[in-house]
Amino acid sequence: MINVLFVSLIFLFGMCIGSFLNVCIYRLPSSMSIINPSRSFCPLCNSAIPFYDNIPVLSYLWLKGRCRHCNAPISLRYPLVELMTGILAVAILFMFGLTPESIVYFIFISSLLVITFIDIDHQIIPDIITLPGIPMGLAASFILPAMTFKSSLLGLLVGGGSLFLVAWTYSLITRKEGMGGGDIKLLGMIGAFIGWKGVLFTIFVASLAGTFAGMIVVLLKGKNLKFAIPFGPFLSIGAMSYVFFGEKIIFWYFYSFNLF
């Protein structure tokens, strides 16, 4: 039985990790070290942020979303990422318990959060996350009960290979680049962690979510506007959905249509 105090501690731990993820989201696209300087700083006035102004969520509310030194607005993304990480940490705890499996999925989902917000801000997916993430996913297959090394390797090949084929076909037909290599490596990493079934589920959910988001953008900004929507966040949403709901949804689908 998971008691309330323990869940609260996991939530606080998750928010603290979320604070670190914010550092990664800000620094990685600029090739800055995530270790040095060790203390966070205001991106506008470069003033070091004291520990009492760096308490997840609470400091943002206390400072009313502004830097203490220069009064510059602090992005709402900071408390949002902290809250999301805290909630996801608790969700993983309830889903998998306090097990090595929980640790693996928390690291995986934390990586996807960083990738999501970097891709939204800069339309890039850093290799420094996806490339090490691929062998980590393969190694995790020896820890995750639902995975084998074979299914992890097949997930890597199906994930990276399917998007590479789509990108190559699109480029061949249009003579334009339609999908970046970052998405290909990201789906390869996702496949290494959740296998080929997870890849197919991720692509399906990502395509639905991306289509829906694209329709909203078109309605808001006009049909003739050319725009690029990063696909990384939708792949991340699809992969997270699979971790929490994938097996249940797949079972429901096959059971509902008598496909067993």
CYANA upper distance limits for C-alpha pairs under 8 A (distance plus 0.5 A):
  2 ILE  CA      6 PHE  CA      7.24
  2 ILE  CA      7 VAL  CA      7.39
  3 ASN  CA      7 VAL  CA      6.86
  4 VAL  CA      8 SER  CA      6.60
  5 LEU  CA      9 LEU  CA      6.79
  6 PHE  CA     10 ILE  CA      6.80
  7 VAL  CA     11 PHE  CA      6.65
  7 VAL  CA     90 VAL  CA      7.01
  8 SER  CA     12 LEU  CA      6.69
  9 LEU  CA     13 PHE  CA      6.51
 10 ILE  CA     14 GLY  CA      6.53
 10 ILE  CA     86 GLY  CA      7.82
 10 ILE  CA     89 ALA  CA      7.04
 10 ILE  CA     90 VAL  CA      6.69
 11 PHE  CA     15 MET  CA      6.78
 11 PHE  CA     86 GLY  CA      4.99
 11 PHE  CA     87 ILE  CA      6.87
 11 PHE  CA     89 ALA  CA      6.81
 11 PHE  CA     90 VAL  CA      6.31
 12 LEU  CA     16 CYS  CA      6.76
 12 LEU  CA     86 GLY  CA      6.86
 13 PHE  CA     17 ILE  CA      6.81
 13 PHE  CA     86 GLY  CA      7.44
 14 GLY  CA     18 GLY  CA      6.60
 14 GLY  CA     82 GLU  CA      7.80
 14 GLY  CA     85 THR  CA      5.69
 14 GLY  CA     86 GLY  CA      4.39
 14 GLY  CA     87 ILE  CA      7.84
 14 GLY  CA     88 LEU  CA      8.08
 14 GLY  CA     89 ALA  CA      5.91
 14 GLY  CA     90 VAL  CA      8.32
 15 MET  CA     19 SER  CA      6.83
 15 MET  CA     56 PRO  CA      6.61
 15 MET  CA     81 VAL  CA      8.49
 15 MET  CA     82 GLU  CA      4.97
 15 MET  CA     83 LEU  CA      6.40
 15 MET  CA     84 MET  CA      8.23
 15 MET  CA     85 THR  CA      6.15
 15 MET  CA     86 GLY  CA      4.98
 16 CYS  CA     20 PHE  CA      7.18
 16 CYS  CA     56 PRO  CA      6.84
 16 CYS  CA     82 GLU  CA      7.46
 16 CYS  CA     86 GLY  CA      8.44
 17 ILE  CA     21 LEU  CA      6.73
 17 ILE  CA     82 GLU  CA      7.90
 17 ILE  CA     85 THR  CA      7.60
 18 GLY  CA     22 ASN  CA      6.79
 18 GLY  CA     81 VAL  CA      6.19
 18 GLY  CA     82 GLU  CA      4.65
 18 GLY  CA     83 LEU  CA      7.90
 18 GLY  CA     84 MET  CA      8.12
 18 GLY  CA     85 THR  CA      5.72
 18 GLY  CA     86 GLY  CA      7.64
 19 SER  CA     23 VAL  CA      7.26
 19 SER  CA     56 PRO  CA      6.84
 19 SER  CA     78 TYR  CA      7.79
 19 SER  CA     81 VAL  CA      7.97
 19 SER  CA     82 GLU  CA      6.18
 20 PHE  CA     24 CYS  CA      7.04
 21 LEU  CA     25 ILE  CA      6.63
 21 LEU  CA     81 VAL  CA      8.14
 21 LEU  CA    110 SER  CA      7.93
 21 LEU  CA    113 LEU  CA      8.39
 21 LEU  CA    114 VAL  CA      6.69
 22 ASN  CA     26 TYR  CA      6.71
 22 ASN  CA     78 TYR  CA      6.75
 22 ASN  CA     81 VAL  CA      7.47
 22 ASN  CA     82 GLU  CA      8.43
 22 ASN  CA    114 VAL  CA      8.11
 23 VAL  CA     27 ARG  CA      6.47
 23 VAL  CA     34 ILE  CA      7.04
 23 VAL  CA     40 SER  CA      7.98
 24 CYS  CA     28 LEU  CA      5.95
 24 CYS  CA     34 ILE  CA      6.60
 24 CYS  CA    114 VAL  CA      7.36
 25 ILE  CA     29 PRO  CA      7.80
 25 ILE  CA    114 VAL  CA      6.06
 25 ILE  CA    115 ILE  CA      8.21
 25 ILE  CA    117 PHE  CA      7.12
 25 ILE  CA    118 ILE  CA      6.14
 26 TYR  CA     30 SER  CA      8.11
 26 TYR  CA    118 ILE  CA      8.30
 27 ARG  CA     31 SER  CA      6.82
 27 ARG  CA     32 MET  CA      5.45
 27 ARG  CA     33 SER  CA      7.26
 27 ARG  CA     34 ILE  CA      6.87
 28 LEU  CA     32 MET  CA      6.29
 28 LEU  CA     33 SER  CA      7.85
 28 LEU  CA     34 ILE  CA      7.80
 28 LEU  CA    126 PRO  CA      7.99
 29 PRO  CA    118 ILE  CA      7.66
 29 PRO  CA    122 HIS  CA      8.05
 29 PRO  CA    124 ILE  CA      8.45
 29 PRO  CA    126 PRO  CA      7.67
 33 SER  CA     37 PRO  CA      7.96
 34 ILE  CA     38 SER  CA      8.02
 39 ARG  CA     48 ALA  CA      7.01
 39 ARG  CA     49 ILE  CA      7.28
 39 ARG  CA     50 PRO  CA      8.36
 40 SER  CA     48 ALA  CA      6.52
 40 SER  CA     49 ILE  CA      6.04
 40 SER  CA     54 ASN  CA      8.50
 41 PHE  CA     46 ASN  CA      5.91
 41 PHE  CA     47 SER  CA      5.85
 41 PHE  CA     48 ALA  CA      4.78
 41 PHE  CA     49 ILE  CA      5.62
 42 CYS  CA     46 ASN  CA      5.23
 42 CYS  CA     47 SER  CA      5.92
 42 CYS  CA     48 ALA  CA      7.10
 42 CYS  CA     49 ILE  CA      7.37
 42 CYS  CA     67 CYS  CA      7.54
 44 LEU  CA     70 CYS  CA      8.43
 44 LEU  CA     72 ALA  CA      7.75
 45 CYS  CA     69 HIS  CA      8.20
 45 CYS  CA     70 CYS  CA      6.97
 47 SER  CA     69 HIS  CA      7.59
 49 ILE  CA     53 ASP  CA      6.69
 49 ILE  CA     54 ASN  CA      7.18
 50 PRO  CA     54 ASN  CA      7.05
 51 PHE  CA     55 ILE  CA      7.30
 52 TYR  CA     59 SER  CA      7.56
 53 ASP  CA     59 SER  CA      5.55
 53 ASP  CA     60 TYR  CA      8.13
 53 ASP  CA     63 LEU  CA      8.28
 54 ASN  CA     59 SER  CA      6.39
 54 ASN  CA     60 TYR  CA      8.49
 55 ILE  CA     59 SER  CA      5.64
 55 ILE  CA     60 TYR  CA      8.40
 56 PRO  CA     60 TYR  CA      7.90
 56 PRO  CA     79 PRO  CA      7.07
 56 PRO  CA     82 GLU  CA      6.80
 57 VAL  CA     61 LEU  CA      6.89
 57 VAL  CA     78 TYR  CA      8.34
 57 VAL  CA     79 PRO  CA      5.32
 57 VAL  CA     82 GLU  CA      7.37
 57 VAL  CA     83 LEU  CA      7.88
 58 LEU  CA     62 TRP  CA      6.58
 59 SER  CA     63 LEU  CA      6.45
 60 TYR  CA     64 LYS  CA      6.44
 60 TYR  CA     65 GLY  CA      5.56
 60 TYR  CA     66 ARG  CA      7.99
 60 TYR  CA     74 ILE  CA      8.34
 60 TYR  CA     79 PRO  CA      7.39
 61 LEU  CA     65 GLY  CA      6.77
 63 LEU  CA     67 CYS  CA      7.53
 63 LEU  CA     68 ARG  CA      7.34
 65 GLY  CA     73 PRO  CA      6.28
 65 GLY  CA     74 ILE  CA      5.58
 65 GLY  CA     75 SER  CA      7.85
 65 GLY  CA     76 LEU  CA      7.95
 66 ARG  CA     71 ASN  CA      5.62
 66 ARG  CA     72 ALA  CA      5.83
 66 ARG  CA     73 PRO  CA      4.85
 66 ARG  CA     74 ILE  CA      5.65
 67 CYS  CA     71 ASN  CA      5.08
 67 CYS  CA     72 ALA  CA      5.75
 67 CYS  CA     73 PRO  CA      6.91
 67 CYS  CA     74 ILE  CA      7.06
 74 ILE  CA     78 TYR  CA      8.20
 76 LEU  CA     80 LEU  CA      6.78
 77 ARG  CA     81 VAL  CA      6.45
 78 TYR  CA     82 GLU  CA      6.90
 79 PRO  CA     83 LEU  CA      6.52
 80 LEU  CA     84 MET  CA      6.54
 81 VAL  CA     85 THR  CA      6.53
 81 VAL  CA    113 LEU  CA      8.36
 82 GLU  CA     86 GLY  CA      6.71
 83 LEU  CA     87 ILE  CA      6.63
 84 MET  CA     88 LEU  CA      6.53
 85 THR  CA     89 ALA  CA      6.51
 85 THR  CA    110 SER  CA      7.67
 86 GLY  CA     90 VAL  CA      6.95
 87 ILE  CA     91 ALA  CA      6.66
 88 LEU  CA     92 ILE  CA      6.56
 88 LEU  CA    106 PHE  CA      8.32
 89 ALA  CA     93 LEU  CA      6.76
 89 ALA  CA    106 PHE  CA      7.06
 90 VAL  CA     94 PHE  CA      6.80
 91 ALA  CA     95 MET  CA      6.58
 92 ILE  CA     96 PHE  CA      6.35
 92 ILE  CA     97 GLY  CA      7.74
 92 ILE  CA    102 SER  CA      6.49
 92 ILE  CA    105 TYR  CA      7.93
 92 ILE  CA    106 PHE  CA      7.48
 93 LEU  CA     97 GLY  CA      5.13
 93 LEU  CA     98 LEU  CA      6.56
 93 LEU  CA    102 SER  CA      6.99
 95 MET  CA    244 PHE  CA      7.85
 96 PHE  CA    101 GLU  CA      7.23
 96 PHE  CA    102 SER  CA      6.16
 97 GLY  CA    102 SER  CA      7.18
 98 LEU  CA    102 SER  CA      6.83
 99 THR  CA    103 ILE  CA      7.34
100 PRO  CA    104 VAL  CA      6.87
100 PRO  CA    143 ILE  CA      7.49
100 PRO  CA    144 LEU  CA      8.40
101 GLU  CA    105 TYR  CA      6.79
101 GLU  CA    143 ILE  CA      7.11
101 GLU  CA    144 LEU  CA      6.05
101 GLU  CA    145 PRO  CA      8.28
102 SER  CA    106 PHE  CA      6.47
103 ILE  CA    107 ILE  CA      6.74
104 VAL  CA    108 PHE  CA      6.69
104 VAL  CA    140 ALA  CA      7.44
104 VAL  CA    144 LEU  CA      8.43
105 TYR  CA    109 ILE  CA      6.44
105 TYR  CA    243 VAL  CA      8.35
106 PHE  CA    110 SER  CA      6.42
107 ILE  CA    111 SER  CA      6.69
108 PHE  CA    112 LEU  CA      6.93
108 PHE  CA    193 PHE  CA      8.24
109 ILE  CA    113 LEU  CA      6.78
109 ILE  CA    240 MET  CA      7.13
110 SER  CA    114 VAL  CA      6.97
111 SER  CA    115 ILE  CA      6.74
111 SER  CA    129 ILE  CA      7.51
112 LEU  CA    116 THR  CA      6.47
112 LEU  CA    236 SER  CA      6.03
113 LEU  CA    117 PHE  CA      6.97
113 LEU  CA    236 SER  CA      7.98
114 VAL  CA    118 ILE  CA      6.68
115 ILE  CA    119 ASP  CA      6.45
115 ILE  CA    125 ILE  CA      6.45
115 ILE  CA    126 PRO  CA      7.80
115 ILE  CA    129 ILE  CA      8.35
115 ILE  CA    232 GLY  CA      7.62
115 ILE  CA    233 PRO  CA      7.81
115 ILE  CA    236 SER  CA      8.44
116 THR  CA    120 ILE  CA      6.73
116 THR  CA    232 GLY  CA      6.57
116 THR  CA    233 PRO  CA      4.93
116 THR  CA    236 SER  CA      7.19
117 PHE  CA    121 ASP  CA      6.63
117 PHE  CA    233 PRO  CA      7.97
118 ILE  CA    122 HIS  CA      6.28
118 ILE  CA    123 GLN  CA      7.51
118 ILE  CA    124 ILE  CA      7.13
118 ILE  CA    125 ILE  CA      7.32
119 ASP  CA    123 GLN  CA      4.77
119 ASP  CA    124 ILE  CA      5.38
119 ASP  CA    125 ILE  CA      6.22
119 ASP  CA    230 PRO  CA      6.80
119 ASP  CA    232 GLY  CA      6.82
119 ASP  CA    233 PRO  CA      7.45
120 ILE  CA    230 PRO  CA      6.96
120 ILE  CA    233 PRO  CA      7.79
123 GLN  CA    230 PRO  CA      6.40
124 ILE  CA    182 GLY  CA      7.30
125 ILE  CA    130 THR  CA      8.33
125 ILE  CA    182 GLY  CA      5.56
125 ILE  CA    183 ASP  CA      7.59
125 ILE  CA    186 LEU  CA      8.12
125 ILE  CA    232 GLY  CA      7.80
126 PRO  CA    130 THR  CA      7.28
126 PRO  CA    182 GLY  CA      7.63
127 ASP  CA    131 LEU  CA      5.88
127 ASP  CA    132 PRO  CA      8.46
127 ASP  CA    182 GLY  CA      7.66
127 ASP  CA    185 LYS  CA      8.38
128 ILE  CA    132 PRO  CA      7.14
129 ILE  CA    133 GLY  CA      6.38
130 THR  CA    134 ILE  CA      6.80
130 THR  CA    185 LYS  CA      6.61
130 THR  CA    186 LEU  CA      6.12
130 THR  CA    189 MET  CA      6.49
131 LEU  CA    135 PRO  CA      8.09
131 LEU  CA    185 LYS  CA      7.58
131 LEU  CA    189 MET  CA      8.02
132 PRO  CA    136 MET  CA      6.86
133 GLY  CA    137 GLY  CA      6.49
133 GLY  CA    189 MET  CA      6.22
134 ILE  CA    138 LEU  CA      6.92
134 ILE  CA    156 LEU  CA      8.11
134 ILE  CA    188 GLY  CA      7.33
134 ILE  CA    189 MET  CA      5.01
134 ILE  CA    190 ILE  CA      8.38
134 ILE  CA    192 ALA  CA      6.44
134 ILE  CA    193 PHE  CA      8.38
135 PRO  CA    139 ALA  CA      6.59
135 PRO  CA    192 ALA  CA      8.21
136 MET  CA    140 ALA  CA      6.50
137 GLY  CA    141 SER  CA      7.09
137 GLY  CA    152 SER  CA      7.70
137 GLY  CA    189 MET  CA      7.14
137 GLY  CA    190 ILE  CA      8.28
137 GLY  CA    192 ALA  CA      5.14
137 GLY  CA    193 PHE  CA      4.88
138 LEU  CA    142 PHE  CA      8.39
138 LEU  CA    149 PHE  CA      6.82
138 LEU  CA    152 SER  CA      6.22
138 LEU  CA    153 LEU  CA      7.12
138 LEU  CA    192 ALA  CA      5.90
138 LEU  CA    193 PHE  CA      7.25
139 ALA  CA    143 ILE  CA      8.20
139 ALA  CA    149 PHE  CA      8.24
140 ALA  CA    144 LEU  CA      6.67
140 ALA  CA    193 PHE  CA      7.43
141 SER  CA    145 PRO  CA      8.30
141 SER  CA    147 MET  CA      5.66
141 SER  CA    148 THR  CA      5.65
141 SER  CA    149 PHE  CA      5.73
141 SER  CA    152 SER  CA      6.77
141 SER  CA    193 PHE  CA      7.61
142 PHE  CA    147 MET  CA      7.92
142 PHE  CA    148 THR  CA      7.05
142 PHE  CA    149 PHE  CA      7.22
143 ILE  CA    147 MET  CA      8.49
144 LEU  CA    148 THR  CA      8.28
147 MET  CA    151 SER  CA      6.82
147 MET  CA    152 SER  CA      7.18
147 MET  CA    194 ILE  CA      7.76
147 MET  CA    195 GLY  CA      7.66
148 THR  CA    152 SER  CA      6.65
149 PHE  CA    153 LEU  CA      6.55
150 LYS  CA    154 LEU  CA      6.56
151 SER  CA    155 GLY  CA      6.43
151 SER  CA    192 ALA  CA      8.49
151 SER  CA    195 GLY  CA      5.67
151 SER  CA    196 TRP  CA      7.09
152 SER  CA    156 LEU  CA      6.77
152 SER  CA    191 GLY  CA      6.92
152 SER  CA    192 ALA  CA      4.99
152 SER  CA    193 PHE  CA      6.76
152 SER  CA    194 ILE  CA      7.21
152 SER  CA    195 GLY  CA      5.26
152 SER  CA    196 TRP  CA      7.86
153 LEU  CA    157 LEU  CA      6.84
153 LEU  CA    191 GLY  CA      8.24
153 LEU  CA    192 ALA  CA      6.51
153 LEU  CA    195 GLY  CA      7.96
154 LEU  CA    158 VAL  CA      6.47
154 LEU  CA    191 GLY  CA      8.05
154 LEU  CA    192 ALA  CA      8.19
154 LEU  CA    195 GLY  CA      7.07
154 LEU  CA    196 TRP  CA      6.48
155 GLY  CA    159 GLY  CA      6.19
155 GLY  CA    188 GLY  CA      7.59
155 GLY  CA    190 ILE  CA      8.19
155 GLY  CA    191 GLY  CA      4.40
155 GLY  CA    192 ALA  CA      5.82
155 GLY  CA    193 PHE  CA      8.26
155 GLY  CA    194 ILE  CA      7.48
155 GLY  CA    195 GLY  CA      4.49
155 GLY  CA    196 TRP  CA      4.36
155 GLY  CA    197 LYS  CA      8.01
155 GLY  CA    198 GLY  CA      8.12
155 GLY  CA    199 VAL  CA      6.96
156 LEU  CA    160 GLY  CA      6.43
156 LEU  CA    161 GLY  CA      8.37
156 LEU  CA    187 LEU  CA      8.04
156 LEU  CA    188 GLY  CA      4.95
156 LEU  CA    189 MET  CA      6.87
156 LEU  CA    190 ILE  CA      7.83
156 LEU  CA    191 GLY  CA      5.00
156 LEU  CA    192 ALA  CA      5.19
156 LEU  CA    195 GLY  CA      7.70
156 LEU  CA    196 TRP  CA      8.00
157 LEU  CA    161 GLY  CA      5.87
157 LEU  CA    162 SER  CA      8.40
157 LEU  CA    188 GLY  CA      7.21
157 LEU  CA    191 GLY  CA      8.10
158 VAL  CA    162 SER  CA      6.08
158 VAL  CA    188 GLY  CA      7.97
158 VAL  CA    191 GLY  CA      7.69
158 VAL  CA    196 TRP  CA      6.65
158 VAL  CA    199 VAL  CA      7.73
159 GLY  CA    163 LEU  CA      7.15
159 GLY  CA    184 ILE  CA      7.82
159 GLY  CA    187 LEU  CA      5.40
159 GLY  CA    188 GLY  CA      5.07
159 GLY  CA    189 MET  CA      8.27
159 GLY  CA    190 ILE  CA      7.73
159 GLY  CA    191 GLY  CA      5.81
159 GLY  CA    196 TRP  CA      7.60
159 GLY  CA    199 VAL  CA      6.22
160 GLY  CA    164 PHE  CA      6.59
160 GLY  CA    184 ILE  CA      5.46
160 GLY  CA    185 LYS  CA      6.45
160 GLY  CA    186 LEU  CA      8.19
160 GLY  CA    187 LEU  CA      6.09
160 GLY  CA    188 GLY  CA      4.65
160 GLY  CA    189 MET  CA      8.45
160 GLY  CA    191 GLY  CA      8.34
161 GLY  CA    165 LEU  CA      6.57
161 GLY  CA    184 ILE  CA      8.11
161 GLY  CA    188 GLY  CA      8.24
162 SER  CA    166 VAL  CA      6.84
163 LEU  CA    167 ALA  CA      6.51
163 LEU  CA    183 ASP  CA      8.06
163 LEU  CA    184 ILE  CA      5.93
163 LEU  CA    187 LEU  CA      8.12
164 PHE  CA    168 TRP  CA      6.43
164 PHE  CA    181 GLY  CA      8.39
164 PHE  CA    184 ILE  CA      6.53
165 LEU  CA    169 THR  CA      6.50
166 VAL  CA    170 TYR  CA      6.60
167 ALA  CA    171 SER  CA      6.56
167 ALA  CA    177 GLU  CA      7.71
167 ALA  CA    178 GLY  CA      6.63
167 ALA  CA    179 MET  CA      5.95
167 ALA  CA    180 GLY  CA      8.27
168 TRP  CA    172 LEU  CA      6.54
169 THR  CA    173 ILE  CA      6.71
170 TYR  CA    174 THR  CA      6.43
170 TYR  CA    175 ARG  CA      8.05
170 TYR  CA    176 LYS  CA      7.82
170 TYR  CA    177 GLU  CA      7.82
170 TYR  CA    178 GLY  CA      6.88
171 SER  CA    175 ARG  CA      5.29
171 SER  CA    176 LYS  CA      5.48
171 SER  CA    177 GLU  CA      5.87
171 SER  CA    178 GLY  CA      7.12
172 LEU  CA    176 LYS  CA      8.30
179 MET  CA    183 ASP  CA      7.44
180 GLY  CA    184 ILE  CA      7.59
181 GLY  CA    185 LYS  CA      6.83
182 GLY  CA    186 LEU  CA      6.51
183 ASP  CA    187 LEU  CA      6.65
183 ASP  CA    231 PHE  CA      7.54
183 ASP  CA    232 GLY  CA      6.49
184 ILE  CA    188 GLY  CA      6.71
185 LYS  CA    189 MET  CA      6.70
186 LEU  CA    190 ILE  CA      6.69
186 LEU  CA    232 GLY  CA      7.98
187 LEU  CA    191 GLY  CA      6.51
187 LEU  CA    199 VAL  CA      7.71
187 LEU  CA    235 LEU  CA      7.74
188 GLY  CA    192 ALA  CA      6.78
189 MET  CA    193 PHE  CA      7.03
190 ILE  CA    194 ILE  CA      6.66
190 ILE  CA    195 GLY  CA      8.19
190 ILE  CA    198 GLY  CA      8.40
190 ILE  CA    199 VAL  CA      7.42
190 ILE  CA    239 ALA  CA      7.24
191 GLY  CA    195 GLY  CA      5.22
191 GLY  CA    196 TRP  CA      6.42
191 GLY  CA    198 GLY  CA      7.14
191 GLY  CA    199 VAL  CA      5.92
194 ILE  CA    198 GLY  CA      5.65
194 ILE  CA    199 VAL  CA      7.66
194 ILE  CA    239 ALA  CA      8.39
194 ILE  CA    243 VAL  CA      8.10
195 GLY  CA    199 VAL  CA      6.86
196 TRP  CA    200 LEU  CA      6.88
197 LYS  CA    201 PHE  CA      6.72
198 GLY  CA    202 THR  CA      6.40
198 GLY  CA    239 ALA  CA      7.43
198 GLY  CA    242 TYR  CA      6.67
198 GLY  CA    246 GLY  CA      7.85
199 VAL  CA    203 ILE  CA      6.64
199 VAL  CA    239 ALA  CA      8.09
200 LEU  CA    204 PHE  CA      6.72
201 PHE  CA    205 VAL  CA      6.70
201 PHE  CA    238 GLY  CA      7.41
201 PHE  CA    239 ALA  CA      8.23
201 PHE  CA    242 TYR  CA      7.26
201 PHE  CA    246 GLY  CA      7.64
202 THR  CA    206 ALA  CA      6.32
202 THR  CA    235 LEU  CA      6.54
202 THR  CA    236 SER  CA      8.40
202 THR  CA    237 ILE  CA      8.23
202 THR  CA    238 GLY  CA      4.61
202 THR  CA    239 ALA  CA      5.62
202 THR  CA    241 SER  CA      8.28
202 THR  CA    242 TYR  CA      7.36
203 ILE  CA    207 SER  CA      6.41
203 ILE  CA    235 LEU  CA      7.17
203 ILE  CA    238 GLY  CA      7.34
204 PHE  CA    208 LEU  CA      6.83
204 PHE  CA    238 GLY  CA      8.11
205 VAL  CA    209 ALA  CA      6.56
205 VAL  CA    234 PHE  CA      8.13
205 VAL  CA    235 LEU  CA      8.28
205 VAL  CA    237 ILE  CA      8.17
205 VAL  CA    238 GLY  CA      5.54
206 ALA  CA    210 GLY  CA      6.29
206 ALA  CA    231 PHE  CA      8.22
206 ALA  CA    234 PHE  CA      5.02
206 ALA  CA    235 LEU  CA      5.56
206 ALA  CA    236 SER  CA      8.37
206 ALA  CA    237 ILE  CA      7.30
206 ALA  CA    238 GLY  CA      5.75
207 SER  CA    211 THR  CA      6.45
207 SER  CA    234 PHE  CA      7.97
208 LEU  CA    212 PHE  CA      6.67
209 ALA  CA    213 ALA  CA      6.60
209 ALA  CA    234 PHE  CA      6.84
210 GLY  CA    214 GLY  CA      6.49
210 GLY  CA    229 ILE  CA      8.46
210 GLY  CA    231 PHE  CA      7.59
210 GLY  CA    234 PHE  CA      6.66
211 THR  CA    215 MET  CA      6.70
212 PHE  CA    216 ILE  CA      6.92
213 ALA  CA    217 VAL  CA      6.79
214 GLY  CA    218 VAL  CA      6.66
214 GLY  CA    229 ILE  CA      7.84
215 MET  CA    219 LEU  CA      6.65
216 ILE  CA    220 LEU  CA      6.64
217 VAL  CA    221 LYS  CA      6.30
217 VAL  CA    222 GLY  CA      8.21
218 VAL  CA    222 GLY  CA      5.54
218 VAL  CA    223 LYS  CA      5.77
218 VAL  CA    225 LEU  CA      8.04
219 LEU  CA    223 LYS  CA      7.55
221 LYS  CA    225 LEU  CA      7.31
231 PHE  CA    235 LEU  CA      6.87
232 GLY  CA    236 SER  CA      6.66
233 PRO  CA    237 ILE  CA      6.68
234 PHE  CA    238 GLY  CA      6.63
235 LEU  CA    239 ALA  CA      6.68
236 SER  CA    240 MET  CA      6.62
237 ILE  CA    241 SER  CA      6.53
238 GLY  CA    242 TYR  CA      6.79
239 ALA  CA    243 VAL  CA      6.93
240 MET  CA    244 PHE  CA      7.03
241 SER  CA    245 PHE  CA      6.07
241 SER  CA    246 GLY  CA      6.72
242 TYR  CA    246 GLY  CA      4.23
242 TYR  CA    247 GLU  CA      7.53
245 PHE  CA    249 ILE  CA      6.56
246 GLY  CA    250 ILE  CA      6.59
247 GLU  CA    251 PHE  CA      6.58
248 LYS  CA    252 TRP  CA      6.57
249 ILE  CA    253 TYR  CA      6.55
250 ILE  CA    254 PHE  CA      6.79
251 PHE  CA    255 TYR  CA      6.45
252 TRP  CA    256 SER  CA      6.32
253 TYR  CA    257 PHE  CA      6.87
254 PHE  CA    258 ASN  CA      6.40
254 PHE  CA    259 LEU  CA      5.30
254 PHE  CA    260 PHE  CA      6.55
255 TYR  CA    259 LEU  CA      6.75
255 TYR  CA    260 PHE  CA      6.97
